[in-house]
Amino acid sequence: MNISRFALIIALFFFIALSTTAKERIIVLTDISNEPDDEESMVRFLVYSNEYDVEGLIATQHSPVIAALLSQ
């Protein structure tokens, strides 16, 4: 009986410790209208969006200017 209570207290402690950690801030820049797998990736990201602090979603069209800015 005491071991199960101890295990429950330890599990509760770890749950609280993990749930209070700071979330990573993310801004998503995507050319989502380009291919079907982009849409699937966005859906997967949105399913797990509670894991992150999503600051913004930016949909763009692919252009050489944007590619050059991102490569710097």
MODELLER restraints for C-alpha pairs under 7 A, 6 or more apart:
rsr = mdl.restraints
at = mdl.atoms
rsr.add(forms.Gaussian(group=physical.xy_distance, feature=features.Distance(at['CA:23:A'], at['CA:51:A']), mean=6.75, stdev=0.5))
rsr.add(forms.Gaussian(group=physical.xy_distance, feature=features.Distance(at['CA:23:A'], at['CA:52:A']), mean=5.16, stdev=0.5))
rsr.add(forms.Gaussian(group=physical.xy_distance, feature=features.Distance(at['CA:23:A'], at['CA:53:A']), mean=5.66, stdev=0.5))
rsr.add(forms.Gaussian(group=physical.xy_distance, feature=features.Distance(at['CA:24:A'], at['CA:52:A']), mean=5.35, stdev=0.5))
rsr.add(forms.Gaussian(group=physical.xy_distance, feature=features.Distance(at['CA:24:A'], at['CA:53:A']), mean=5.76, stdev=0.5))
rsr.add(forms.Gaussian(group=physical.xy_distance, feature=features.Distance(at['CA:25:A'], at['CA:52:A']), mean=6.22, stdev=0.5))
rsr.add(forms.Gaussian(group=physical.xy_distance, feature=features.Distance(at['CA:25:A'], at['CA:53:A']), mean=4.62, stdev=0.5))
rsr.add(forms.Gaussian(group=physical.xy_distance, feature=features.Distance(at['CA:25:A'], at['CA:54:A']), mean=5.86, stdev=0.5))
rsr.add(forms.Gaussian(group=physical.xy_distance, feature=features.Distance(at['CA:25:A'], at['CA:55:A']), mean=6.39, stdev=0.5))
rsr.add(forms.Gaussian(group=physical.xy_distance, feature=features.Distance(at['CA:26:A'], at['CA:52:A']), mean=6.88, stdev=0.5))
rsr.add(forms.Gaussian(group=physical.xy_distance, feature=features.Distance(at['CA:26:A'], at['CA:53:A']), mean=6.17, stdev=0.5))
rsr.add(forms.Gaussian(group=physical.xy_distance, feature=features.Distance(at['CA:26:A'], at['CA:54:A']), mean=4.95, stdev=0.5))
rsr.add(forms.Gaussian(group=physical.xy_distance, feature=features.Distance(at['CA:26:A'], at['CA:55:A']), mean=5.65, stdev=0.5))
rsr.add(forms.Gaussian(group=physical.xy_distance, feature=features.Distance(at['CA:27:A'], at['CA:54:A']), mean=6.18, stdev=0.5))
rsr.add(forms.Gaussian(group=physical.xy_distance, feature=features.Distance(at['CA:27:A'], at['CA:55:A']), mean=5.29, stdev=0.5))
rsr.add(forms.Gaussian(group=physical.xy_distance, feature=features.Distance(at['CA:27:A'], at['CA:56:A']), mean=4.77, stdev=0.5))
rsr.add(forms.Gaussian(group=physical.xy_distance, feature=features.Distance(at['CA:27:A'], at['CA:57:A']), mean=6.01, stdev=0.5))
rsr.add(forms.Gaussian(group=physical.xy_distance, feature=features.Distance(at['CA:28:A'], at['CA:56:A']), mean=6.21, stdev=0.5))
rsr.add(forms.Gaussian(group=physical.xy_distance, feature=features.Distance(at['CA:28:A'], at['CA:57:A']), mean=4.81, stdev=0.5))
rsr.add(forms.Gaussian(group=physical.xy_distance, feature=features.Distance(at['CA:28:A'], at['CA:58:A']), mean=5.97, stdev=0.5))
rsr.add(forms.Gaussian(group=physical.xy_distance, feature=features.Distance(at['CA:29:A'], at['CA:57:A']), mean=6.23, stdev=0.5))
rsr.add(forms.Gaussian(group=physical.xy_distance, feature=features.Distance(at['CA:29:A'], at['CA:58:A']), mean=4.76, stdev=0.5))
rsr.add(forms.Gaussian(group=physical.xy_distance, feature=features.Distance(at['CA:29:A'], at['CA:59:A']), mean=6.05, stdev=0.5))
rsr.add(forms.Gaussian(group=physical.xy_distance, feature=features.Distance(at['CA:30:A'], at['CA:58:A']), mean=6.22, stdev=0.5))
rsr.add(forms.Gaussian(group=physical.xy_distance, feature=features.Distance(at['CA:30:A'], at['CA:59:A']), mean=5.02, stdev=0.5))
rsr.add(forms.Gaussian(group=physical.xy_distance, feature=features.Distance(at['CA:30:A'], at['CA:60:A']), mean=6.00, stdev=0.5))
rsr.add(forms.Gaussian(group=physical.xy_distance, feature=features.Distance(at['CA:31:A'], at['CA:59:A']), mean=5.54, stdev=0.5))
rsr.add(forms.Gaussian(group=physical.xy_distance, feature=features.Distance(at['CA:31:A'], at['CA:60:A']), mean=4.90, stdev=0.5))
rsr.add(forms.Gaussian(group=physical.xy_distance, feature=features.Distance(at['CA:31:A'], at['CA:61:A']), mean=5.27, stdev=0.5))
rsr.add(forms.Gaussian(group=physical.xy_distance, feature=features.Distance(at['CA:31:A'], at['CA:62:A']), mean=6.21, stdev=0.5))
rsr.add(forms.Gaussian(group=physical.xy_distance, feature=features.Distance(at['CA:32:A'], at['CA:38:A']), mean=5.17, stdev=0.5))
rsr.add(forms.Gaussian(group=physical.xy_distance, feature=features.Distance(at['CA:32:A'], at['CA:39:A']), mean=5.90, stdev=0.5))
rsr.add(forms.Gaussian(group=physical.xy_distance, feature=features.Distance(at['CA:32:A'], at['CA:59:A']), mean=6.39, stdev=0.5))
